[in-house]
Amino acid sequence: MRLAHAYWGASAAYLPTETRDALGLTNNYQNLVLTGYTQKPGLPTLAGSWIRSHVDPNPLSTGSATVTRNLSSVYNIPRLSLHGAYGDRFLETDLDPNPRNTETHVNLGATSNFQIWRAPSSLRYDFGQSETRPSPTFSQQSRVHTAAASTNYHSRPRRRAASPTPISATPAPRAAPCSRITTERSRSRTSRAAR
């Protein structure tokens, strides 16, 4: 079953499974999954899940069940993104019906995207902590810090200067023989006066 809306959503699923091995031993499993989320512009997004897996008892082992819970959130603002998550797991057995916490983890982090001149850059930091408890008397814890920085620079290609226009080798036109025309006119005037 699934329900969806513009700002939220939820789903539920139940899956029974039966398997049989080579010795003819039958194992029955039941999985129940519940999920949900909320999202709205300007607000942090939330997503969560609850999963219960149960194994029926058989002649070789007792029955058991595990419950896994997860919750995560993301919040985006200009040039900054924040994210966080929490999860745990509980174990139930037929011999001890009281649930026992066997695993816990927490994740926190932030990412910043910005630009320096023409170089887009990014900074990221993450913190993670997990704790496992394989037995009631023993536990193990680990912590991880991660930091990263990245950038990418794109240089613009240089423009080549335009080549000058070549000078034409065509010779310049010759000037008209003005002196010769003037001499011929002066001679004609002189001859008319003599007449």
ZIURPE-V82643 format. One line per field, one symbol per residue. phi: phi as a letter, one per 40 degrees, with the letter a starting at -180 (. if undefined). A space follows every 50 residues. Layout:
BEGIN
phi->???
END
This chain:
BEGIN
phi->.abbacbaaaaaabbcbbbbcccgcbbbbbbbbbbaabaadgbccbaaab bbbbbccbdbaccaabbbbaababbbbdgabbaaabaaabbbbccbcccb cbaaabbbaabbbabbfbbcbababbbbbbbbbcacbbabbbbbbbbaba aabbccccccccccccccccccccccccccccccccccccccccc
END
